[in-house]
Amino acid sequence: MNIKLHNVISSLTGKSGMLIIEAILAGERDTTRLAALCDNRIDKKKLPDIKLSLEGQYKEEHLFGLRQALNLWRDYQSKIKECDVKIELFLKEMTKNKPKPKELIPPKPISNPNKLKIEGLHEMLMAYTDGRDAGQLPGFNDYSLIRVISETGTDMSPWPTEKHFTSWLNLAPWPNNSGKKKKTRRRKIQNRAGQMFREMARSVGNSKYQALGGFYRRIKSRHGARVANKAAARKIAVLFYRLMKYGFDYVEHGLEEYEKKYQERILKSITKKARQFGMKLIPEVA
């Protein structure tokens, strides 16, 4: 229909988008009235652009396709809700005999809360993992944690070491060296848990974790995004393995040491560059 509403508002399936789509299917064509349906949280400066984006060709066959797509979307949403209810029942069954942790750190916000709507999800996950909060690790939240443990579980005994674990995830390097020639081939193995760690690694590059974010960007500048993504995913997987096997105190100490070494390396680098230009660094007084 040549409608560009998705380029103006962030989500077509949000409150404003759904109201506009339903009004279009009900017969409304006036762009001013359609734009007025937008939620108050949308910036008023966007209204002229929203009006322009709604100027389209409302042909019968296009409207029929839109109605079909909307009905299918609603059907899928109902199926997803059924899955959420079933997952919640399973979690309650698995944690009914487990003690609840006394102290709970508030969970990280989920970027898309529609992905999983389960009441008390964080508490049940902490009970199931015996209080080992993977949400404190880079890239993790409750949604990613429940996805990973559905593939790996919380018992790391099947993998004697973290190297075995990352190799199983298809995140370990696989060099194929011959003489002086060094090359790395990709293993044609699909691992769902490994793909989840790769997804988490993508968010690490711009995260607050300076060391892991710096590592991701450094590898990306040298070898490209694909290699950086795999390398960062491996580090996150190692942290998860250590958390499930040794506890959070062990992982927290490792993260602090890694951050410290990263800051020392950065300070050494900028000190060397300053010396090259005949300058020196002076610490700022608090």
Secondary structure, 3 states (H helix, E strand, C coil): CCCCHHHCCCCCCCHHHHHHHHHHHCCCCCHHHHHCCCCCCCCHHHHHHHHHHCCCCCCHHHHHHHHHHHHHHHHHHHHHHHHHHHHHHHHHHHHCCCCCCCCCCCCCCCCCHHHCCCCCHHHHHHHHCCCCCHHHCCCCCHHHHHHHHHHHCCCCCCCCCHHHHHHHCCCCCCECCECCECCECCCCCCCHHHHHHHHHHHHHCCCCCHHHHHHHHHHHHHHCHHHHHHHHHHHHHHHHHHHHHHCHHHHHHHHHHHHHHHHHHHHHHHHHHHHHCCCCCCCCCC
